[in-house]
Amino acid sequence: MINMASTELSREPSIWWNLSGAFFLMFVLVLSVNLFSDLVNDAFDPKTQLEAA
């Protein structure tokens, strides 16, 4: 798989949108999981409810 990916990225003309698409997808996925975990942590952490009151 890595060998196929390296030949795909090294051919001419360069196909850069495969790499940028994968980067953007992983960025959005990690960001959404991080924001969701922060919301769940705020919702179920009793210390944050006491500080807000």
mmCIF file of the N, C-alpha and C atoms, coordinates in Angstrom:
data_MODEL
# 
_entry.id   MODEL 
# 
loop_
_atom_site.group_PDB 
_atom_site.id 
_atom_site.type_symbol 
_atom_site.label_atom_id 
_atom_site.label_alt_id 
_atom_site.label_comp_id 
_atom_site.label_asym_id 
_atom_site.label_entity_id 
_atom_site.label_seq_id 
_atom_site.pdbx_PDB_ins_code 
_atom_site.Cartn_x 
_atom_site.Cartn_y 
_atom_site.Cartn_z 
_atom_site.occupancy 
_atom_site.B_iso_or_equiv 
_atom_site.pdbx_formal_charge 
_atom_site.auth_seq_id 
_atom_site.auth_comp_id 
_atom_site.auth_asym_id 
_atom_site.auth_atom_id 
_atom_site.pdbx_PDB_model_num 
ATOM 1   N N  . MET A 1 1  ? 0.819   -1.180 0.000   1.00 0.00 ? 1  MET A N  1 
ATOM 2   C CA . MET A 1 1  ? 0.000   0.000  0.000   1.00 0.00 ? 1  MET A CA 1 
ATOM 3   C C  . MET A 1 1  ? 0.872   1.256  0.000   1.00 0.00 ? 1  MET A C  1 
ATOM 4   N N  . ILE A 1 2  ? 1.924   1.251  0.809   1.00 0.00 ? 2  ILE A N  1 
ATOM 5   C CA . ILE A 1 2  ? 2.810   2.417  0.862   1.00 0.00 ? 2  ILE A CA 1 
ATOM 6   C C  . ILE A 1 2  ? 3.545   2.571  -0.462  1.00 0.00 ? 2  ILE A C  1 
ATOM 7   N N  . ASN A 1 3  ? 3.948   1.463  -1.061  1.00 0.00 ? 3  ASN A N  1 
ATOM 8   C CA . ASN A 1 3  ? 4.641   1.520  -2.339  1.00 0.00 ? 3  ASN A CA 1 
ATOM 9   C C  . ASN A 1 3  ? 3.721   2.078  -3.421  1.00 0.00 ? 3  ASN A C  1 
ATOM 10  N N  . MET A 1 4  ? 2.481   1.650  -3.433  1.00 0.00 ? 4  MET A N  1 
ATOM 11  C CA . MET A 1 4  ? 1.527   2.171  -4.412  1.00 0.00 ? 4  MET A CA 1 
ATOM 12  C C  . MET A 1 4  ? 1.279   3.669  -4.192  1.00 0.00 ? 4  MET A C  1 
ATOM 13  N N  . ALA A 1 5  ? 1.212   4.091  -2.940  1.00 0.00 ? 5  ALA A N  1 
ATOM 14  C CA . ALA A 1 5  ? 0.987   5.508  -2.647  1.00 0.00 ? 5  ALA A CA 1 
ATOM 15  C C  . ALA A 1 5  ? 2.181   6.350  -3.060  1.00 0.00 ? 5  ALA A C  1 
ATOM 16  N N  . SER A 1 6  ? 3.396   5.834  -2.845  1.00 0.00 ? 6  SER A N  1 
ATOM 17  C CA . SER A 1 6  ? 4.568   6.621  -3.229  1.00 0.00 ? 6  SER A CA 1 
ATOM 18  C C  . SER A 1 6  ? 4.681   6.745  -4.742  1.00 0.00 ? 6  SER A C  1 
ATOM 19  N N  . THR A 1 7  ? 4.324   5.696  -5.478  1.00 0.00 ? 7  THR A N  1 
ATOM 20  C CA . THR A 1 7  ? 4.353   5.815  -6.935  1.00 0.00 ? 7  THR A CA 1 
ATOM 21  C C  . THR A 1 7  ? 3.232   6.725  -7.427  1.00 0.00 ? 7  THR A C  1 
ATOM 22  N N  . GLU A 1 8  ? 2.120   6.730  -6.749  1.00 0.00 ? 8  GLU A N  1 
ATOM 23  C CA . GLU A 1 8  ? 1.010   7.611  -7.128  1.00 0.00 ? 8  GLU A CA 1 
ATOM 24  C C  . GLU A 1 8  ? 1.385   9.078  -6.939  1.00 0.00 ? 8  GLU A C  1 
ATOM 25  N N  . LEU A 1 9  ? 2.088   9.390  -5.837  1.00 0.00 ? 9  LEU A N  1 
ATOM 26  C CA . LEU A 1 9  ? 2.466   10.778 -5.570  1.00 0.00 ? 9  LEU A CA 1 
ATOM 27  C C  . LEU A 1 9  ? 3.679   11.224 -6.374  1.00 0.00 ? 9  LEU A C  1 
ATOM 28  N N  . SER A 1 10 ? 4.504   10.269 -6.858  1.00 0.00 ? 10 SER A N  1 
ATOM 29  C CA . SER A 1 10 ? 5.717   10.663 -7.572  1.00 0.00 ? 10 SER A CA 1 
ATOM 30  C C  . SER A 1 10 ? 5.531   10.717 -9.077  1.00 0.00 ? 10 SER A C  1 
ATOM 31  N N  . ARG A 1 11 ? 4.373   10.335 -9.581  1.00 0.00 ? 11 ARG A N  1 
ATOM 32  C CA . ARG A 1 11 ? 4.201   10.365 -11.035 1.00 0.00 ? 11 ARG A CA 1 
ATOM 33  C C  . ARG A 1 11 ? 3.968   11.785 -11.525 1.00 0.00 ? 11 ARG A C  1 
ATOM 34  N N  . GLU A 1 12 ? 4.152   11.953 -12.803 1.00 0.00 ? 12 GLU A N  1 
ATOM 35  C CA . GLU A 1 12 ? 4.038   13.270 -13.404 1.00 0.00 ? 12 GLU A CA 1 
ATOM 36  C C  . GLU A 1 12 ? 2.817   13.308 -14.293 1.00 0.00 ? 12 GLU A C  1 
ATOM 37  N N  . PRO A 1 13 ? 1.893   14.171 -14.286 1.00 0.00 ? 13 PRO A N  1 
ATOM 38  C CA . PRO A 1 13 ? 1.809   15.328 -13.398 1.00 0.00 ? 13 PRO A CA 1 
ATOM 39  C C  . PRO A 1 13 ? 1.405   14.897 -11.994 1.00 0.00 ? 13 PRO A C  1 
ATOM 40  N N  . SER A 1 14 ? 1.849   15.656 -11.053 1.00 0.00 ? 14 SER A N  1 
ATOM 41  C CA . SER A 1 14 ? 1.612   15.329 -9.646  1.00 0.00 ? 14 SER A CA 1 
ATOM 42  C C  . SER A 1 14 ? 0.130   15.431 -9.321  1.00 0.00 ? 14 SER A C  1 
ATOM 43  N N  . ILE A 1 15 ? -0.360  14.425 -8.641  1.00 0.00 ? 15 ILE A N  1 
ATOM 44  C CA . ILE A 1 15 ? -1.762  14.435 -8.214  1.00 0.00 ? 15 ILE A CA 1 
ATOM 45  C C  . ILE A 1 15 ? -1.771  14.774 -6.728  1.00 0.00 ? 15 ILE A C  1 
ATOM 46  N N  . TRP A 1 16 ? -1.933  16.034 -6.421  1.00 0.00 ? 16 TRP A N  1 
ATOM 47  C CA . TRP A 1 16 ? -1.808  16.507 -5.044  1.00 0.00 ? 16 TRP A CA 1 
ATOM 48  C C  . TRP A 1 16 ? -3.129  16.467 -4.299  1.00 0.00 ? 16 TRP A C  1 
ATOM 49  N N  . TRP A 1 17 ? -4.252  16.389 -5.016  1.00 0.00 ? 17 TRP A N  1 
ATOM 50  C CA . TRP A 1 17 ? -5.534  16.464 -4.318  1.00 0.00 ? 17 TRP A CA 1 
ATOM 51  C C  . TRP A 1 17 ? -5.836  15.199 -3.524  1.00 0.00 ? 17 TRP A C  1 
ATOM 52  N N  . ASN A 1 18 ? -5.212  14.070 -3.855  1.00 0.00 ? 18 ASN A N  1 
ATOM 53  C CA . ASN A 1 18 ? -5.382  12.869 -3.029  1.00 0.00 ? 18 ASN A CA 1 
ATOM 54  C C  . ASN A 1 18 ? -4.820  13.096 -1.633  1.00 0.00 ? 18 ASN A C  1 
ATOM 55  N N  . LEU A 1 19 ? -3.619  13.659 -1.578  1.00 0.00 ? 19 LEU A N  1 
ATOM 56  C CA . LEU A 1 19 ? -2.988  13.917 -0.294  1.00 0.00 ? 19 LEU A CA 1 
ATOM 57  C C  . LEU A 1 19 ? -3.715  15.005 0.481   1.00 0.00 ? 19 LEU A C  1 
ATOM 58  N N  . SER A 1 20 ? -4.096  16.073 -0.205  1.00 0.00 ? 20 SER A N  1 
ATOM 59  C CA . SER A 1 20 ? -4.788  17.160 0.496   1.00 0.00 ? 20 SER A CA 1 
ATOM 60  C C  . SER A 1 20 ? -6.187  16.728 0.947   1.00 0.00 ? 20 SER A C  1 
ATOM 61  N N  . GLY A 1 21 ? -6.839  15.892 0.170   1.00 0.00 ? 21 GLY A N  1 
ATOM 62  C CA . GLY A 1 21 ? -8.150  15.389 0.583   1.00 0.00 ? 21 GLY A CA 1 
ATOM 63  C C  . GLY A 1 21 ? -8.062  14.514 1.816   1.00 0.00 ? 21 GLY A C  1 
ATOM 64  N N  . ALA A 1 22 ? -7.049  13.649 1.855   1.00 0.00 ? 22 ALA A N  1 
ATOM 65  C CA . ALA A 1 22 ? -6.864  12.800 3.037   1.00 0.00 ? 22 ALA A CA 1 
ATOM 66  C C  . ALA A 1 22 ? -6.504  13.639 4.258   1.00 0.00 ? 22 ALA A C  1 
ATOM 67  N N  . PHE A 1 23 ? -5.669  14.653 4.067   1.00 0.00 ? 23 PHE A N  1 
ATOM 68  C CA . PHE A 1 23 ? -5.297  15.531 5.171   1.00 0.00 ? 23 PHE A CA 1 
ATOM 69  C C  . PHE A 1 23 ? -6.518  16.271 5.708   1.00 0.00 ? 23 PHE A C  1 
ATOM 70  N N  . PHE A 1 24 ? -7.332  16.820 4.811   1.00 0.00 ? 24 PHE A N  1 
ATOM 71  C CA . PHE A 1 24 ? -8.518  17.562 5.228   1.00 0.00 ? 24 PHE A CA 1 
ATOM 72  C C  . PHE A 1 24 ? -9.514  16.653 5.955   1.00 0.00 ? 24 PHE A C  1 
ATOM 73  N N  . LEU A 1 25 ? -9.702  15.433 5.451   1.00 0.00 ? 25 LEU A N  1 
ATOM 74  C CA . LEU A 1 25 ? -10.608 14.492 6.097   1.00 0.00 ? 25 LEU A CA 1 
ATOM 75  C C  . LEU A 1 25 ? -10.137 14.131 7.501   1.00 0.00 ? 25 LEU A C  1 
ATOM 76  N N  . MET A 1 26 ? -8.846  13.852 7.653   1.00 0.00 ? 26 MET A N  1 
ATOM 77  C CA . MET A 1 26 ? -8.324  13.522 8.979   1.00 0.00 ? 26 MET A CA 1 
ATOM 78  C C  . MET A 1 26 ? -8.387  14.724 9.921   1.00 0.00 ? 26 MET A C  1 
ATOM 79  N N  . PHE A 1 27 ? -8.145  15.916 9.402   1.00 0.00 ? 27 PHE A N  1 
ATOM 80  C CA . PHE A 1 27 ? -8.222  17.126 10.222  1.00 0.00 ? 27 PHE A CA 1 
ATOM 81  C C  . PHE A 1 27 ? -9.633  17.331 10.756  1.00 0.00 ? 27 PHE A C  1 
ATOM 82  N N  . VAL A 1 28 ? -10.618 17.198 9.891   1.00 0.00 ? 28 VAL A N  1 
ATOM 83  C CA . VAL A 1 28 ? -12.013 17.386 10.294  1.00 0.00 ? 28 VAL A CA 1 
ATOM 84  C C  . VAL A 1 28 ? -12.441 16.286 11.264  1.00 0.00 ? 28 VAL A C  1 
ATOM 85  N N  . LEU A 1 29 ? -12.007 15.065 11.018  1.00 0.00 ? 29 LEU A N  1 
ATOM 86  C CA . LEU A 1 29 ? -12.365 13.950 11.895  1.00 0.00 ? 29 LEU A CA 1 
ATOM 87  C C  . LEU A 1 29 ? -11.789 14.134 13.294  1.00 0.00 ? 29 LEU A C  1 
ATOM 88  N N  . VAL A 1 30 ? -10.517 14.483 13.393  1.00 0.00 ? 30 VAL A N  1 
ATOM 89  C CA . VAL A 1 30 ? -9.889  14.664 14.702  1.00 0.00 ? 30 VAL A CA 1 
ATOM 90  C C  . VAL A 1 30 ? -10.470 15.873 15.418  1.00 0.00 ? 30 VAL A C  1 
ATOM 91  N N  . LEU A 1 31 ? -10.724 16.951 14.686  1.00 0.00 ? 31 LEU A N  1 
ATOM 92  C CA . LEU A 1 31 ? -11.316 18.140 15.301  1.00 0.00 ? 31 LEU A CA 1 
ATOM 93  C C  . LEU A 1 31 ? -12.712 17.856 15.836  1.00 0.00 ? 31 LEU A C  1 
ATOM 94  N N  . SER A 1 32 ? -13.526 17.139 15.076  1.00 0.00 ? 32 SER A N  1 
ATOM 95  C CA . SER A 1 32 ? -14.888 16.848 15.538  1.00 0.00 ? 32 SER A CA 1 
ATOM 96  C C  . SER A 1 32 ? -14.892 15.908 16.740  1.00 0.00 ? 32 SER A C  1 
ATOM 97  N N  . VAL A 1 33 ? -14.007 14.926 16.747  1.00 0.00 ? 33 VAL A N  1 
ATOM 98  C CA . VAL A 1 33 ? -13.927 14.026 17.907  1.00 0.00 ? 33 VAL A CA 1 
ATOM 99  C C  . VAL A 1 33 ? -13.446 14.790 19.130  1.00 0.00 ? 33 VAL A C  1 
ATOM 100 N N  . ASN A 1 34 ? -12.501 15.699 18.952  1.00 0.00 ? 34 ASN A N  1 
ATOM 101 C CA . ASN A 1 34 ? -11.998 16.488 20.068  1.00 0.00 ? 34 ASN A CA 1 
ATOM 102 C C  . ASN A 1 34 ? -13.081 17.402 20.631  1.00 0.00 ? 34 ASN A C  1 
ATOM 103 N N  . LEU A 1 35 ? -13.826 18.077 19.781  1.00 0.00 ? 35 LEU A N  1 
ATOM 104 C CA . LEU A 1 35 ? -14.902 18.953 20.253  1.00 0.00 ? 35 LEU A CA 1 
ATOM 105 C C  . LEU A 1 35 ? -16.010 18.162 20.931  1.00 0.00 ? 35 LEU A C  1 
ATOM 106 N N  . PHE A 1 36 ? -16.333 16.989 20.375  1.00 0.00 ? 36 PHE A N  1 
ATOM 107 C CA . PHE A 1 36 ? -17.364 16.149 20.983  1.00 0.00 ? 36 PHE A CA 1 
ATOM 108 C C  . PHE A 1 36 ? -16.925 15.660 22.357  1.00 0.00 ? 36 PHE A C  1 
ATOM 109 N N  . SER A 1 37 ? -15.655 15.265 22.490  1.00 0.00 ? 37 SER A N  1 
ATOM 110 C CA . SER A 1 37 ? -15.194 14.785 23.795  1.00 0.00 ? 37 SER A CA 1 
ATOM 111 C C  . SER A 1 37 ? -15.160 15.915 24.820  1.00 0.00 ? 37 SER A C  1 
ATOM 112 N N  . ASP A 1 38 ? -14.863 17.134 24.383  1.00 0.00 ? 38 ASP A N  1 
ATOM 113 C CA . ASP A 1 38 ? -14.920 18.273 25.303  1.00 0.00 ? 38 ASP A CA 1 
ATOM 114 C C  . ASP A 1 38 ? -16.347 18.535 25.777  1.00 0.00 ? 38 ASP A C  1 
ATOM 115 N N  . LEU A 1 39 ? -17.306 18.429 24.878  1.00 0.00 ? 39 LEU A N  1 
ATOM 116 C CA . LEU A 1 39 ? -18.709 18.625 25.271  1.00 0.00 ? 39 LEU A CA 1 
ATOM 117 C C  . LEU A 1 39 ? -19.184 17.550 26.232  1.00 0.00 ? 39 LEU A C  1 
ATOM 118 N N  . VAL A 1 40 ? -18.804 16.314 25.984  1.00 0.00 ? 40 VAL A N  1 
ATOM 119 C CA . VAL A 1 40 ? -19.184 15.213 26.881  1.00 0.00 ? 40 VAL A CA 1 
ATOM 120 C C  . VAL A 1 40 ? -18.510 15.386 28.232  1.00 0.00 ? 40 VAL A C  1 
ATOM 121 N N  . ASN A 1 41 ? -17.259 15.810 28.226  1.00 0.00 ? 41 ASN A N  1 
ATOM 122 C CA . ASN A 1 41 ? -16.559 16.029 29.490  1.00 0.00 ? 41 ASN A CA 1 
ATOM 123 C C  . ASN A 1 41 ? -17.217 17.149 30.287  1.00 0.00 ? 41 ASN A C  1 
ATOM 124 N N  . ASP A 1 42 ? -17.607 18.221 29.628  1.00 0.00 ? 42 ASP A N  1 
ATOM 125 C CA . ASP A 1 42 ? -18.281 19.323 30.330  1.00 0.00 ? 42 ASP A CA 1 
ATOM 126 C C  . ASP A 1 42 ? -19.660 18.912 30.831  1.00 0.00 ? 42 ASP A C  1 
ATOM 127 N N  . ALA A 1 43 ? -20.339 18.057 30.095  1.00 0.00 ? 43 ALA A N  1 
ATOM 128 C CA . ALA A 1 43 ? -21.694 17.663 30.490  1.00 0.00 ? 43 ALA A CA 1 
ATOM 129 C C  . ALA A 1 43 ? -21.692 16.728 31.692  1.00 0.00 ? 43 ALA A C  1 
ATOM 130 N N  . PHE A 1 44 ? -20.702 15.862 31.802  1.00 0.00 ? 44 PHE A N  1 
ATOM 131 C CA . PHE A 1 44 ? -20.732 14.841 32.848  1.00 0.00 ? 44 PHE A CA 1 
ATOM 132 C C  . PHE A 1 44 ? -19.728 15.062 33.968  1.00 0.00 ? 44 PHE A C  1 
ATOM 133 N N  . ASP A 1 45 ? -18.962 16.135 33.937  1.00 0.00 ? 45 ASP A N  1 
ATOM 134 C CA . ASP A 1 45 ? -18.002 16.409 35.002  1.00 0.00 ? 45 ASP A CA 1 
ATOM 135 C C  . ASP A 1 45 ? -18.689 17.221 36.089  1.00 0.00 ? 45 ASP A C  1 
ATOM 136 N N  . PRO A 1 46 ? -18.781 16.684 37.294  1.00 0.00 ? 46 PRO A N  1 
ATOM 137 C CA . PRO A 1 46 ? -19.487 17.423 38.352  1.00 0.00 ? 46 PRO A CA 1 
ATOM 138 C C  . PRO A 1 46 ? -18.743 18.685 38.790  1.00 0.00 ? 46 PRO A C  1 
ATOM 139 N N  . LYS A 1 47 ? -17.440 18.743 38.614  1.00 0.00 ? 47 LYS A N  1 
ATOM 140 C CA . LYS A 1 47 ? -16.691 19.941 39.015  1.00 0.00 ? 47 LYS A CA 1 
ATOM 141 C C  . LYS A 1 47 ? -17.049 21.152 38.163  1.00 0.00 ? 47 LYS A C  1 
ATOM 142 N N  . THR A 1 48 ? -17.308 20.950 36.900  1.00 0.00 ? 48 THR A N  1 
ATOM 143 C CA . THR A 1 48 ? -17.652 22.085 36.041  1.00 0.00 ? 48 THR A CA 1 
ATOM 144 C C  . THR A 1 48 ? -19.047 22.622 36.374  1.00 0.00 ? 48 THR A C  1 
ATOM 145 N N  . GLN A 1 49 ? -19.936 21.772 36.823  1.00 0.00 ? 49 GLN A N  1 
ATOM 146 C CA . GLN A 1 49 ? -21.270 22.241 37.198  1.00 0.00 ? 49 GLN A CA 1 
ATOM 147 C C  . GLN A 1 49 ? -21.218 23.059 38.481  1.00 0.00 ? 49 GLN A C  1 
ATOM 148 N N  . LEU A 1 50 ? -20.323 22.716 39.396  1.00 0.00 ? 50 LEU A N  1 
ATOM 149 C CA . LEU A 1 50 ? -20.214 23.481 40.641  1.00 0.00 ? 50 LEU A CA 1 
ATOM 150 C C  . LEU A 1 50 ? -19.564 24.834 40.393  1.00 0.00 ? 50 LEU A C  1 
ATOM 151 N N  . GLU A 1 51 ? -18.594 24.897 39.491  1.00 0.00 ? 51 GLU A N  1 
ATOM 152 C CA . GLU A 1 51 ? -17.927 26.160 39.222  1.00 0.00 ? 51 GLU A CA 1 
ATOM 153 C C  . GLU A 1 51 ? -18.843 27.136 38.495  1.00 0.00 ? 51 GLU A C  1 
ATOM 154 N N  . ALA A 1 52 ? -19.758 26.643 37.695  1.00 0.00 ? 52 ALA A N  1 
ATOM 155 C CA . ALA A 1 52 ? -20.637 27.521 36.920  1.00 0.00 ? 52 ALA A CA 1 
ATOM 156 C C  . ALA A 1 52 ? -21.712 28.145 37.806  1.00 0.00 ? 52 ALA A C  1 
ATOM 157 N N  . ALA A 1 53 ? -22.041 27.515 38.917  1.00 0.00 ? 53 ALA A N  1 
ATOM 158 C CA . ALA A 1 53 ? -23.120 28.005 39.767  1.00 0.00 ? 53 ALA A CA 1 
ATOM 159 C C  . ALA A 1 53 ? -22.699 29.146 40.660  1.00 0.00 ? 53 ALA A C  1 
# 
